Amino acid sequence: MAARVNYGATRTPHVVIMNGDIVEWLKSNAIDEIEALVPDIAGVARGKFIPASKFLAQDIRLPESIFIQAVNGEYVDLFETDRDMVLKPDLSTFRVVPWAIEKTACVIGECFRHGGQPIEIAPRQVLRKVLAAYEERGWRPLVAPEVEFYLVKKNTDPDYPLEPPVGRSGRQEAAGKPFSIDAVNEFDPLFEDIYDFCEAMRIGAESLSHEDGAGQLEVNFNHGDPLELADQVFLFKRLVREAAHKHGMYATFMAKPMGRQPGSALHLHQSIVSMQDGRNLFGEADGSDTPLFRHFIAGHQRYVPECLLIFGPYVNSYRRFTRFYSAPINIHWGYDNRTVGLRVPASGPENRRVENRVSGADVNPYLAIAASLACGYLGMVEELTPTDPLEGSAYQLPATLSQDMFAAREELRACKPIRALLGEAFVDIYCDIKRIEHDTYFQVISPWEREYLLLNV
């Protein structure tokens, strides 16, 4: 019999505010203003500021076109008219905004057409669609993200490379100091603010550590419901940027912000429990793997390459997949092996899980979690068989993850099982947005080209 899941710390309580309680909640927190938020395709916060006194007295409307805009501001030309949609706040997501000057709260909303139909291309709805497929099977996925990011000096000129910030010693880090306590203490006031902000916003940040890059950090999240964790990562990115601004620096979640430094990832720990009794369906009582566990891994091996455009959404993302730089270059799996794309941490059967190490930190968390769970779901329902677990270094084997955003886009567009799970309209619009971003990138001439081609060819 499989054991109950228990990995990580206790999850942050999911506070639910009912309609009748919202006025009291706003009053008790002395809220003057509300940010009504929607994550767009890039995972950027869109929305409106609303006076708290008017929040319940009006519909919140936003143009549907926020979901067809590329990160550089251009639009996919798909809609005959730019229709309004109605934002319905998810009251369970209400949180104070601790960095705001005025007493402010934020709430994340679901998007609907005026007839009540959900906007199928909205990232939150894409994740809900995948979770509904799990529910039909009696499965409940749990996830625990690990998010990496860099602290860098403020840089207002994009032509100049990024640099590590100056800490309390007055010096920049010259090299990474993995798990160094002293390196973290260089920016102790900033991290105190990050933890305070996380506590105020009910974000389950379990631990913070220094990573391999100069000025690179990682925050681990408590495990829990995928939609709730996607909300937390979405808010966490805003929170960290705001805390960094307060201390005169930038925080960046670019996948590869600095050359000759490791990239930043969003590692995703995943397990499946029974909706009936909460048992972890990945581990047998004797400690062995269940067949469902192996199918889940096989699904990732089969479908992660087709979903690579979601795990690596920008041209910069593919710079991260570099041999020996703490990022996977293929989709092998293994036990407690950090060189593979799919790692199985050492654990008992009650904590058996799979860590997807392919996603960059630049992903939209809703879409990355949806895509990863979709890969595992297809492996389980199709009863796919994985390769044997890898014993040695995956860096010694051929690189099979694409480093071509154009090829990744065509693979996603052509993958029928993934299209069915994530939604046909979403996949088409997402791929068209990535075409715009890819084309715009190629209009920019890089310093490398000027350095080596200007006078030599």
C-alpha positions as CSV (number, residue, x, y, z in Angstrom):
1,M,0.0,0.0,0.0
2,A,1.3,3.4,-0.9
3,A,2.1,5.9,1.9
4,R,0.7,9.3,2.6
5,V,2.7,12.2,1.2
6,N,4.6,14.2,3.8
7,Y,7.7,15.8,2.1
8,G,8.7,19.3,3.0
9,A,7.4,21.6,5.8
10,T,3.7,22.0,6.5
11,R,2.0,23.9,3.7
12,T,0.9,27.5,4.3
13,P,-2.8,27.6,5.3
14,H,-5.1,28.5,2.4
15,V,-7.1,31.3,3.9
16,V,-10.6,31.6,2.4
17,I,-12.5,34.8,2.7
18,M,-16.2,34.5,2.0
19,N,-18.3,37.2,0.4
20,G,-19.8,38.2,3.7
21,D,-16.4,38.5,5.4
22,I,-14.7,40.7,2.8
23,V,-15.9,44.0,4.1
24,E,-14.8,43.1,7.6
25,W,-11.4,41.9,6.3
26,L,-10.8,45.1,4.5
27,K,-11.8,47.2,7.5
28,S,-9.8,45.1,10.0
29,N,-6.7,45.6,7.8
30,A,-7.4,49.3,7.2
31,I,-7.2,48.7,3.4
32,D,-7.6,51.9,1.3
33,E,-6.8,50.5,-2.2
34,I,-7.0,47.1,-3.9
35,E,-4.8,45.8,-6.8
36,A,-7.0,43.5,-8.9
37,L,-4.4,41.3,-10.6
38,V,-4.4,38.9,-13.6
39,P,-1.2,37.0,-14.6
40,D,-0.7,37.4,-18.4
41,I,1.0,35.0,-20.8
42,A,4.5,36.0,-19.6
43,G,3.4,35.8,-15.9
44,V,3.4,39.6,-15.6
45,A,0.8,41.2,-13.3
46,R,-1.9,43.1,-15.2
47,G,-5.0,44.6,-13.7
48,K,-6.5,47.7,-12.0
49,F,-6.2,49.8,-8.8
50,I,-9.6,50.1,-7.2
51,P,-10.6,52.1,-4.1
52,A,-11.5,49.7,-1.3
53,S,-14.9,51.5,-0.8
54,K,-15.9,50.7,-4.4
55,F,-14.5,47.2,-4.8
56,L,-17.7,45.3,-4.2
57,A,-19.9,47.9,-6.0
58,Q,-18.6,47.5,-9.5
59,D,-17.7,44.9,-12.1
60,I,-13.9,44.7,-12.9
61,R,-13.4,44.7,-16.6
62,L,-10.2,44.3,-18.6
63,P,-9.6,43.9,-22.3
64,E,-9.1,40.3,-23.5
65,S,-6.1,41.4,-25.5
66,I,-3.9,41.3,-22.5
67,F,-3.5,37.6,-23.3
68,I,-2.3,38.1,-26.8
69,Q,0.5,40.6,-26.1
70,A,4.1,39.6,-26.4
71,V,6.6,40.6,-23.7
72,N,8.0,43.3,-26.0
73,G,4.5,44.9,-26.3
74,E,3.5,43.7,-29.7
75,Y,0.1,41.9,-30.3
76,V,-0.9,38.8,-32.1
77,D,-3.5,39.9,-34.6
78,L,-6.2,37.4,-34.0
79,F,-9.3,39.2,-32.6
80,E,-11.7,41.0,-34.9
81,T,-12.6,43.2,-31.8
82,D,-10.9,43.7,-28.5
83,R,-13.6,42.5,-26.2
84,D,-13.9,43.2,-22.5
85,M,-13.8,40.4,-20.1
86,V,-15.0,40.3,-16.5
87,L,-12.5,39.7,-13.7
88,K,-14.0,37.7,-10.8
89,P,-11.7,38.0,-7.8
90,D,-10.7,34.7,-6.1
91,L,-11.4,35.9,-2.5
92,S,-9.0,33.2,-1.1
93,T,-6.1,35.0,-2.8
94,F,-6.6,38.3,-0.9
95,R,-3.3,39.5,0.7
96,V,-1.9,42.7,2.0
97,V,0.8,44.4,-0.1
98,P,3.5,45.0,2.5
99,W,5.7,47.4,0.4
100,A,2.9,49.8,-0.6
101,I,2.9,53.3,0.9
102,E,-0.9,53.4,1.3
103,K,-2.7,50.5,3.0
104,T,-3.1,48.2,0.0
105,A,-4.4,44.7,-0.7
106,C,-4.1,42.5,-3.8
107,V,-6.4,39.8,-5.1
108,I,-5.9,37.5,-8.1
109,G,-8.9,37.1,-10.4
110,E,-10.4,34.6,-12.9
111,C,-11.4,35.9,-16.3
112,F,-14.7,35.3,-17.9
113,R,-16.7,36.5,-20.9
114,H,-19.9,38.3,-20.3
115,G,-21.9,35.1,-20.9
116,G,-20.0,33.4,-18.0
117,Q,-17.6,31.3,-20.1
118,P,-14.0,31.2,-18.7
119,I,-11.3,32.7,-20.9
120,E,-9.6,29.5,-22.0
121,I,-6.2,31.2,-22.9
122,A,-5.8,32.7,-19.4
123,P,-2.9,31.0,-17.7
124,R,-4.8,30.3,-14.5
125,Q,-7.5,28.6,-16.6
126,V,-5.0,26.5,-18.5
127,L,-3.7,25.1,-15.1
128,R,-7.3,24.6,-13.9
129,K,-8.0,22.5,-17.1
130,V,-5.0,20.2,-16.4
131,L,-6.0,19.8,-12.7
132,A,-9.6,18.9,-13.8
133,A,-8.1,16.0,-15.8
134,Y,-6.4,14.7,-12.7
135,E,-9.5,15.1,-10.7
136,E,-11.5,12.9,-13.1
137,R,-9.0,10.1,-12.4
138,G,-9.2,10.5,-8.6
139,W,-5.7,12.0,-8.5
140,R,-4.5,15.1,-6.7
141,P,-1.1,16.5,-7.7
142,L,1.1,18.3,-5.1
143,V,4.0,20.5,-6.1
144,A,6.9,22.3,-4.4
145,P,8.7,24.9,-6.5
146,E,12.3,25.9,-6.0
147,V,13.0,29.4,-7.5
148,E,16.4,30.8,-8.3
149,F,17.2,34.4,-9.1
150,Y,20.1,36.8,-9.2
151,L,20.7,40.1,-7.4
152,V,22.4,42.6,-9.7
153,K,23.6,46.2,-9.6
154,K,21.0,48.6,-11.1
155,N,21.6,48.8,-14.8
156,T,19.6,51.3,-16.8
157,D,21.4,50.8,-20.1
158,P,20.6,47.4,-21.8
159,D,23.8,47.6,-23.9
160,Y,25.9,47.0,-20.8
161,P,26.3,43.5,-19.1
162,L,24.8,42.9,-15.7
163,E,27.1,42.9,-12.6
164,P,26.8,41.4,-9.1
165,P,25.7,44.0,-6.5
166,V,27.9,45.5,-3.8
167,G,27.3,44.0,-0.4
168,R,28.0,45.3,3.1
169,S,31.7,44.5,2.7
170,G,31.8,47.1,-0.1
171,R,32.9,44.4,-2.6
172,Q,31.2,42.4,-5.4
173,E,31.2,38.7,-5.5
174,A,33.8,37.5,-8.0
175,A,32.6,33.9,-8.0
176,G,29.7,31.9,-6.8
177,K,29.7,30.6,-3.2
178,P,27.2,27.8,-3.0
179,F,25.4,27.6,0.3
180,S,27.7,30.2,1.8
181,I,26.2,31.8,4.9
182,D,28.6,34.7,4.8
183,A,27.6,35.5,1.2
184,V,23.9,35.6,2.2
185,N,24.8,37.8,5.2
186,E,26.2,40.4,2.7
187,F,22.6,41.3,2.0
188,D,21.0,40.5,5.3
189,P,18.7,43.6,5.4
190,L,17.3,42.7,2.0
191,F,16.6,39.1,3.0
192,E,14.9,40.2,6.2
193,D,12.5,42.2,4.1
194,I,11.9,39.3,1.8
195,Y,11.0,37.0,4.7
196,D,8.8,39.7,6.3
197,F,7.0,40.3,3.0
198,C,6.5,36.6,2.5
199,E,5.0,36.2,5.9
200,A,2.7,39.2,5.4
201,M,1.5,37.8,2.0
202,R,1.1,34.2,3.3
203,I,3.8,32.9,0.9
204,G,5.3,29.6,2.1
205,A,9.0,30.3,1.6
206,E,10.6,27.4,3.5
207,S,14.3,28.3,3.1
208,L,16.8,30.6,1.3
209,S,20.3,29.6,0.2
210,H,23.1,30.9,-2.0
211,E,23.5,29.2,-5.3
212,D,26.4,28.6,-7.7
213,G,26.3,32.0,-9.4
214,A,27.7,35.3,-8.1
215,G,24.8,36.9,-6.4
216,Q,22.5,34.0,-7.2
217,L,19.9,32.8,-4.6
218,E,17.3,30.1,-4.3
219,V,14.1,30.0,-2.3
220,N,12.3,26.7,-1.6
221,F,8.5,26.7,-1.2
222,N,6.4,24.4,1.0
223,H,4.5,21.7,-1.0
224,G,0.9,22.0,-1.7
225,D,-1.9,22.6,-4.2
226,P,-0.6,23.5,-7.7
227,L,-2.8,26.5,-8.2
228,E,-2.0,27.9,-4.8
229,L,1.7,27.5,-5.4
230,A,1.5,29.1,-8.8
231,D,-0.2,32.1,-7.2
232,Q,2.6,32.2,-4.6
233,V,5.4,32.1,-7.2
234,F,3.6,34.8,-9.2
235,L,3.4,37.0,-6.2
236,F,6.9,36.1,-5.0
237,K,8.5,37.4,-8.1
238,R,6.8,40.8,-7.6
239,L,7.8,40.7,-3.9
240,V,11.5,40.1,-4.5
241,R,11.8,42.8,-7.2
242,E,10.1,45.3,-4.8
243,A,12.4,44.3,-1.9
244,A,15.5,44.6,-4.2
245,H,14.4,48.1,-5.4
246,K,14.1,49.2,-1.8
247,H,17.8,48.3,-1.3
248,G,19.1,49.9,-4.4
249,M,19.5,46.8,-6.7
250,Y,17.6,44.7,-9.1
251,A,16.4,41.1,-8.7
252,T,16.2,39.2,-12.0
253,F,14.5,35.9,-12.9
254,M,16.1,35.8,-16.4
255,A,17.2,32.3,-17.2
256,K,20.7,33.4,-18.1
257,P,21.4,37.0,-17.0
258,M,25.2,36.8,-17.0
259,G,27.7,35.0,-19.2
260,R,30.0,32.5,-17.7
261,Q,27.6,32.1,-14.7
262,P,25.0,29.4,-14.1
263,G,21.4,30.0,-15.2
264,S,18.4,30.3,-12.9
265,A,15.8,27.6,-12.8
266,L,12.4,26.9,-11.4
267,H,12.7,23.3,-10.2
268,L,9.4,21.6,-9.7
269,H,8.9,18.8,-7.2
270,Q,5.8,16.8,-8.0
271,S,3.9,13.9,-6.4
272,I,0.4,12.5,-6.8
273,V,-1.9,11.5,-4.0
274,S,-5.2,9.7,-3.9
275,M,-8.2,12.0,-3.6
276,Q,-9.9,9.2,-1.7
277,D,-7.5,8.7,1.2
278,G,-4.5,11.0,0.6
279,R,-2.0,8.2,-0.1
280,N,1.2,9.0,-2.1
281,L,0.7,7.0,-5.3
282,F,4.4,7.0,-6.2
283,G,5.8,4.8,-3.4
284,E,5.0,1.3,-2.3
285,A,5.0,0.5,1.4
286,D,8.2,-1.5,0.9
287,G,10.0,1.5,-0.5
288,S,9.8,0.5,-4.1
289,D,8.4,2.6,-7.0
290,T,4.9,2.1,-8.1
291,P,4.1,1.6,-11.8
292,L,2.3,4.9,-11.8
293,F,5.5,6.6,-10.7
294,R,7.4,5.1,-13.6
295,H,4.7,6.1,-16.1
296,F,4.8,9.7,-14.7
297,I,8.6,9.9,-15.4
298,A,8.1,8.3,-18.8
299,G,5.5,11.0,-19.7
300,H,8.1,13.7,-18.9
301,Q,10.7,11.9,-21.0
302,R,8.2,11.7,-23.9
303,Y,6.5,15.1,-23.7
304,V,8.9,17.6,-22.1
305,P,10.8,18.1,-25.4
306,E,7.4,19.0,-27.0
307,C,6.7,21.5,-24.1
308,L,10.1,23.0,-24.1
309,L,8.8,26.3,-25.4
310,I,6.8,26.6,-22.1
311,F,9.7,25.6,-19.9
312,G,12.0,27.9,-22.0
313,P,9.9,30.7,-23.2
314,Y,12.5,33.2,-24.5
315,V,15.6,33.2,-26.6
316,N,17.6,33.8,-23.5
317,S,16.1,30.7,-21.9
318,Y,18.1,28.4,-24.2
319,R,21.4,29.8,-23.1
320,R,20.8,28.1,-19.8
321,F,20.9,24.6,-21.2
322,T,24.7,24.5,-21.1
323,R,26.8,21.4,-20.2
324,F,28.4,21.5,-16.7
325,Y,26.5,24.7,-15.7
326,S,24.0,23.2,-13.2
327,A,21.2,22.8,-15.9
328,P,20.0,19.7,-17.7
329,I,21.0,19.2,-21.4
330,N,18.9,16.1,-21.9
331,I,15.8,14.3,-20.3
332,H,17.4,11.4,-18.5
333,W,16.3,10.5,-15.0
334,G,18.0,9.2,-11.9
335,Y,17.9,8.8,-8.2
336,D,19.5,11.7,-6.3
337,N,21.3,12.8,-9.5
338,R,21.5,16.5,-10.2
339,T,22.9,16.2,-13.7
340,V,19.7,14.8,-15.1
341,G,16.6,16.6,-16.3
342,L,14.3,14.5,-14.0
343,R,15.7,13.9,-10.5
344,V,14.2,11.6,-7.9
345,P,15.3,12.9,-4.4
346,A,16.3,10.4,-1.8
347,S,13.1,9.7,0.3
348,G,10.9,7.2,1.8
349,P,7.7,6.0,0.0
350,E,5.5,8.6,1.7
351,N,7.7,11.4,0.2
352,R,8.4,9.9,-3.3
353,R,8.4,12.6,-5.9
354,V,9.9,13.7,-9.2
355,E,11.9,17.0,-9.6
356,N,11.5,18.5,-13.0
357,R,14.8,20.5,-13.5
358,V,14.1,21.7,-17.0
359,S,12.1,24.9,-16.3
360,G,13.9,28.2,-16.2
361,A,13.1,30.9,-13.6
362,D,11.7,33.0,-16.4
363,V,8.7,30.8,-16.9
364,N,5.1,31.7,-16.2
365,P,4.6,29.5,-13.1
366,Y,1.0,28.7,-14.0
367,L,2.0,27.5,-17.4
368,A,5.1,25.6,-16.3
369,I,3.2,23.7,-13.6
370,A,0.4,23.0,-16.1
371,A,2.8,21.7,-18.7
372,S,4.8,19.6,-16.3
373,L,1.7,18.0,-14.8
374,A,0.3,17.5,-18.3
375,C,3.5,15.5,-19.3
376,G,3.2,13.3,-16.2
377,Y,-0.6,12.8,-16.8
378,L,-0.1,11.6,-20.3
379,G,2.6,9.2,-19.2
380,M,0.2,7.7,-16.6
381,V,-2.9,7.4,-18.9
382,E,-0.8,6.1,-21.8
383,E,1.2,3.8,-19.4
384,L,4.5,4.8,-21.0
385,T,7.7,3.1,-20.0
386,P,10.8,5.2,-19.0
387,T,14.4,4.5,-19.7
388,D,16.5,2.9,-17.0
389,P,17.6,5.4,-14.3
390,L,21.0,6.9,-15.1
391,E,23.8,6.1,-12.7
392,G,26.5,8.4,-14.0
393,S,26.7,12.0,-15.2
394,A,24.1,13.1,-17.8
395,Y,26.6,15.8,-18.9
396,Q,28.7,13.0,-20.5
397,L,25.9,12.1,-22.8
398,P,24.6,13.9,-25.9
399,A,22.5,17.0,-25.5
400,T,19.0,16.4,-26.6
401,L,17.1,19.4,-25.3
402,S,16.7,21.9,-28.2
403,Q,18.7,25.1,-28.1
404,D,16.5,26.5,-30.9
405,M,13.4,28.4,-29.9
406,F,12.0,28.2,-33.5
407,A,12.2,24.3,-33.4
408,A,10.7,24.2,-29.9
409,R,7.8,26.3,-31.1
410,E,7.0,23.9,-34.0
411,E,7.2,20.9,-31.7
412,L,4.7,22.4,-29.3
413,R,2.3,23.4,-32.0
414,A,2.4,19.9,-33.6
415,C,1.9,17.9,-30.3
416,K,-1.8,16.8,-30.4
417,P,-2.0,15.3,-26.8
418,I,-0.5,18.4,-25.3
419,R,-2.8,20.6,-27.4
420,A,-5.8,18.7,-26.1
421,L,-4.8,19.0,-22.4
422,L,-3.7,22.7,-22.5
423,G,-6.2,23.9,-25.0
424,E,-6.0,24.3,-28.8
425,A,-6.6,28.1,-28.6
426,F,-4.0,28.6,-25.9
427,V,-1.3,26.6,-27.8
428,D,-1.9,28.5,-31.0
429,I,-1.9,31.9,-29.4
430,Y,1.1,31.1,-27.2
431,C,3.1,29.9,-30.2
432,D,2.2,33.0,-32.2
433,I,3.3,35.2,-29.3
434,K,6.7,33.4,-29.2
435,R,7.0,33.9,-33.0
436,I,6.7,37.7,-32.5
437,E,9.3,37.7,-29.7
438,H,11.7,35.5,-31.7
439,D,11.4,37.7,-34.8
440,T,11.9,40.9,-32.7
441,Y,15.1,39.4,-31.1
442,F,16.6,38.8,-34.6
443,Q,16.2,42.5,-35.4
444,V,18.8,43.3,-32.7
445,I,22.5,43.1,-33.6
446,S,24.6,41.7,-30.7
447,P,27.9,43.0,-29.4
448,W,29.4,39.6,-30.4
449,E,28.6,40.3,-34.0
450,R,30.1,43.7,-33.9
451,E,33.2,42.4,-32.1
452,Y,34.0,39.5,-34.4
453,L,32.3,40.3,-37.7
454,L,32.5,44.1,-38.2
455,L,36.1,44.2,-39.5
456,N,36.9,40.5,-40.0
457,V,34.5,39.2,-42.7
